[in-house]
Amino acid sequence: MATLIDSSVLIAAERGDLDLEKAIERLRGEEVAISAISASELLHGVYRARTVSQRHRRRAFIEHLLNNFPIVPFDLPVARVHAAIWADLAARGSTIGERDLMIAATAIAGGYKLATRDLRSFPRIQGLSTIRL
């Protein structure tokens, strides 16, 4: 099974709280990708940087990721899965953040498990396999 890396893992790596290379080694040679939604979240962090040096460091880190990992788009098949998950959560009276819901839909639609540090939201999504990194 391939693995989609959640923004929470990538942000931890950017902040120096996680060695991303070692974390990916734990996946034993699986295909690893990033969702377009996570790419947007990371790029948002570039624009929110408080200093010029922080902006440059974040941009370099993110551009390295974007150049070295496949980016999985949010397309119509993902939108269909997203709508079904959203409806299921609503019927159960549960909500999670919209971007997390989109990332989960991307993982499920593409047959990925999700590597994350956010174990509050994602376990509520039926059919989503997660791994903590």
KALIN-V295016 format. One record per pair of residues at least 12 apart in sequence whose ideal C-beta (glycine too) atoms are under 10 Angstrom apart, sorted by sequence separation. I is the first residue (numbers start at 1). J is the second residue. D is the distance in Angstrom with one decimal. If there is no record, write none. Layout:
I:J:D / I:J:D
//
This chain:
20:32:9.9 / 46:58:4.8 / 47:59:9.6 / 86:98:8.7 / 89:101:7.5 / 104:116:9.4 / 116:128:9.7 / 118:130:8.8 / 45:58:5.7 / 46:59:5.0 / 103:116:8.5 / 119:132:6.2 / 9:23:6.8 / 45:59:9.5 / 46:60:9.7 / 100:114:9.7 / 114:128:6.1 / 116:130:5.7 / 118:132:9.1 / 5:20:8.3 / 9:24:9.4 / 43:58:8.9 / 46:61:9.2 / 86:101:6.1 / 89:104:9.9 / 103:118:9.5 / 107:122:8.9 / 113:128:8.0 / 114:129:7.0 / 115:130:7.6 / 116:131:7.6 / 117:132:6.5 / 42:58:7.8 / 43:59:8.5 / 45:61:9.5 / 46:62:6.3 / 82:98:9.4 / 85:101:6.2 / 86:102:9.5 / 100:116:8.9 / 112:128:9.3 / 113:129:4.0 / 114:130:4.9 / 115:131:5.1 / 116:132:6.7 / 117:133:6.7 / 42:59:9.7 / 45:62:7.7 / 46:63:9.3 / 85:102:9.4 / 104:121:8.2 / 108:125:7.7 / 112:129:8.2 / 113:130:6.6 / 114:131:7.3 / 115:132:7.6 / 116:133:7.2 / 5:23:8.6 / 86:104:10.0 / 100:118:6.9 / 103:121:9.6 / 104:122:6.1 / 107:125:9.0 / 108:126:9.3 / 111:129:9.7 / 113:131:5.8 / 114:132:10.0 / 115:133:4.6 / 5:24:7.9 / 42:61:8.2 / 43:62:6.3 / 82:101:6.4 / 85:104:6.3 / 86:105:8.3 / 103:122:8.5 / 108:127:5.6 / 114:133:9.9 / 42:62:4.7 / 43:63:9.5 / 82:102:6.0 / 85:105:5.6 / 100:120:9.4 / 101:121:8.3 / 104:124:9.3 / 105:125:8.6 / 107:127:9.5 / 108:128:5.8 / 3:24:8.4 / 41:62:9.9 / 42:63:9.8 / 81:102:9.8 / 82:103:9.8 / 84:105:8.3 / 97:118:9.0 / 100:121:4.9 / 101:122:9.6 / 104:125:4.8 / 107:128:6.2 / 108:129:8.8 / 5:27:9.2 / 82:104:8.2 / 83:105:8.3 / 96:118:9.2 / 100:122:6.8 / 103:125:10.0 / 107:129:8.0 / 3:26:9.7 / 39:62:7.7 / 42:65:7.2 / 43:66:8.6 / 79:102:9.0 / 81:104:8.5 / 82:105:3.6 / 85:108:7.2 / 97:120:10.0 / 101:124:9.9 / 104:127:9.0 / 105:128:9.0 / 107:130:8.7 / 3:27:5.3 / 10:34:7.1 / 42:66:8.3 / 78:102:7.7 / 81:105:4.4 / 82:106:8.2 / 84:108:9.0 / 85:109:9.8 / 96:120:8.3 / 97:121:6.4 / 100:124:9.8 / 101:125:7.7 / 104:128:5.2 / 2:27:9.0 / 3:28:10.0 / 9:34:9.6 / 78:103:9.8 / 80:105:8.5 / 81:106:8.1 / 84:109:9.9 / 96:121:4.0 / 100:125:8.7 / 103:128:9.7 / 1:27:9.5 / 39:65:7.9 / 78:104:10.0 / 79:105:7.6 / 81:107:9.1 / 82:108:8.9 / 95:121:9.1 / 96:122:7.6 / 104:130:9.0 / 3:30:5.2 / 4:31:9.6 / 5:32:6.0 / 7:34:8.5 / 11:38:9.2 / 38:65:9.0 / 39:66:6.2 / 78:105:5.2 / 81:108:5.2 / 82:109:8.1 / 94:121:9.4 / 96:123:9.9 / 2:30:5.7 / 3:31:7.2 / 4:32:7.9 / 5:33:7.2 / 6:34:8.8 / 7:35:8.3 / 10:38:6.4 / 14:42:7.5 / 34:62:9.9 / 74:102:5.9 / 77:105:9.3 / 78:106:5.2 / 81:109:4.3 / 96:124:6.2 / 1:30:6.7 / 2:31:3.9 / 3:32:5.2 / 4:33:5.6 / 5:34:5.5 / 6:35:8.1 / 9:38:8.9 / 10:39:9.2 / 74:103:9.0 / 77:106:9.7 / 78:107:9.3 / 80:109:7.6 / 81:110:9.2 / 95:124:8.9 / 96:125:7.4 / 1:31:8.7 / 2:32:7.1 / 3:33:7.5 / 4:34:7.1 / 5:35:8.4 / 7:37:7.7 / 8:38:9.0 / 11:41:7.9 / 15:45:10.0 / 39:69:9.3 / 78:108:8.4 / 79:109:8.7 / 94:124:5.4 / 2:33:6.6 / 4:35:5.9 / 6:37:9.6 / 7:38:4.2 / 10:41:8.4 / 11:42:7.3 / 14:45:7.6 / 34:65:6.4 / 38:69:9.8 / 72:103:9.5 / 74:105:7.7 / 75:106:9.1 / 78:109:4.4 / 94:125:9.2 / 6:38:6.4 / 7:39:8.8 / 10:42:6.0 / 34:66:7.7 / 39:71:5.6 / 74:106:6.1 / 77:109:5.2 / 78:110:7.6 / 89:121:9.9 / 92:124:8.1 / 5:38:7.1 / 7:40:9.0 / 8:41:9.4 / 38:71:8.6 / 39:72:9.4 / 73:106:8.1 / 76:109:9.7 / 77:110:8.6 / 4:38:8.1 / 7:41:4.4 / 11:45:7.2 / 34:68:9.6 / 37:71:9.9 / 38:72:9.1 / 39:73:9.8 / 40:74:9.3 / 72:106:5.4 / 75:109:8.4 / 92:126:9.2 / 6:41:9.4 / 7:42:6.5 / 10:45:9.6 / 34:69:4.9 / 36:71:5.5 / 37:72:9.0 / 72:107:8.4 / 74:109:9.2 / 89:124:6.7 / 32:68:9.6 / 33:69:5.8 / 34:70:7.4 / 35:71:7.4 / 36:72:6.5 / 37:73:9.4 / 88:124:9.5 / 89:125:7.3 / 7:44:9.6 / 32:69:6.2 / 33:70:4.3 / 34:71:5.6 / 35:72:5.1 / 36:73:5.0 / 37:74:6.0 / 72:109:8.7 / 73:110:9.7 / 88:125:8.2 / 89:126:9.0 / 7:45:9.1 / 31:69:9.6 / 32:70:8.1 / 33:71:7.0 / 34:72:7.0 / 35:73:8.2 / 36:74:5.4 / 72:110:5.6 / 88:126:6.5 / 31:70:7.7 / 33:72:5.1 / 35:74:7.1 / 36:75:9.0 / 85:124:9.6 / 86:125:10.0 / 88:127:9.2 / 72:112:7.6 / 85:125:5.8 / 20:61:9.4 / 37:78:9.4 / 85:126:7.8 / 36:78:9.2 / 84:126:9.7 / 85:127:8.0 / 14:57:8.1 / 15:58:9.7 / 35:78:8.6 / 84:127:9.3 / 85:128:8.2 / 14:58:6.3 / 20:64:9.9 / 20:65:8.5 / 24:69:9.4 / 14:60:9.9 / 15:61:9.7 / 81:127:8.9 / 11:58:9.8 / 14:61:4.9 / 13:61:7.8 / 14:62:7.5 / 11:61:10.0 / 10:61:8.5 / 14:65:8.8 / 10:62:8.2 / 13:65:8.7 / 10:65:6.5 / 44:99:9.7 / 41:99:6.3 / 10:69:9.5 / 40:99:7.9 / 41:100:9.9 / 5:65:8.7 / 37:98:9.3 / 38:99:8.3 / 37:99:5.4 / 40:102:9.5 / 41:103:8.7 / 37:100:8.7 / 5:69:7.4 / 35:99:9.3 / 37:101:9.3 / 38:102:9.4 / 4:69:9.9 / 37:102:4.6 / 38:103:6.1 / 4:70:9.8 / 36:102:8.8 / 37:103:5.1 / 35:102:7.4 / 36:103:9.4 / 37:104:9.7 / 2:70:9.3 / 4:72:6.6 / 35:103:5.0 / 37:105:9.0 / 38:106:8.6 / 34:103:9.5 / 35:104:9.3 / 37:106:6.6 / 2:72:9.5 / 35:105:9.0 / 36:106:7.6 / 35:106:4.2 / 34:106:9.5 / 35:107:7.4 / 33:106:9.0 / 33:107:9.3 / 35:110:8.7 / 33:110:7.7 / 35:112:8.8 / 31:110:10.0 / 33:112:6.9 / 35:114:9.2 / 32:112:9.1 / 31:112:8.4 / 30:112:9.3 / 30:113:8.6 / 32:115:7.9 / 30:115:9.6 / 27:113:9.1 / 27:115:7.2 / 26:115:8.8 / 24:115:8.5 / 7:99:7.7 / 8:100:9.1 / 23:115:7.6 / 7:100:8.6 / 6:100:8.1 / 8:103:9.6 / 7:103:7.1 / 6:103:6.0 / 5:103:9.7 / 6:104:9.0 / 4:103:7.2 / 18:117:8.0 / 4:104:9.1 / 17:117:9.0 / 6:107:8.5 / 4:106:6.4 / 5:107:9.9 / 4:107:4.4 / 3:107:8.6 / 4:108:9.5 / 27:131:7.9 / 2:107:9.2 / 9:114:9.4 / 10:115:9.6 / 12:117:5.9 / 26:131:8.3 / 4:110:6.9 / 8:114:10.0 / 9:115:5.5 / 11:117:8.4 / 27:133:8.4 / 4:111:9.7 / 5:112:9.3 / 8:115:9.1 / 9:116:6.2 / 10:117:9.7 / 26:133:7.0 / 2:110:7.3 / 4:112:3.9 / 6:114:5.7 / 8:116:5.4 / 9:117:5.7 / 23:131:9.9 / 2:111:6.8 / 3:112:6.0 / 4:113:7.3 / 5:114:8.1 / 6:115:6.1 / 7:116:8.4 / 8:117:4.0 / 9:118:9.0 / 23:132:9.9 / 24:133:8.2 / 1:111:7.0 / 2:112:5.0 / 3:113:5.4 / 4:114:5.3 / 5:115:5.0 / 6:116:3.8 / 7:117:9.3 / 8:118:4.7 / 23:133:4.4 / 1:112:7.1 / 2:113:7.6 / 3:114:7.4 / 4:115:7.0 / 5:116:8.2 / 6:117:7.2 / 7:118:8.5 / 8:119:9.5 / 22:133:9.5 / 1:113:5.4 / 3:115:5.1 / 4:116:9.0 / 6:118:6.5 / 8:121:9.8 / 20:133:8.5 / 8:122:9.5 / 6:121:10.0 / 18:133:6.9 / 6:122:7.8 / 13:133:9.1 / 12:133:8.2 / 9:131:9.7 / 9:132:8.9 / 10:133:9.8 / 6:130:8.6 / 8:132:9.7 / 9:133:4.8 / 6:131:9.9 / 8:133:8.8 / 3:129:9.3 / 3:130:10.0 / 6:133:8.4 / 1:129:7.3 / 3:131:7.0 / 5:133:7.6 / 1:131:9.8 / 3:133:8.9
//
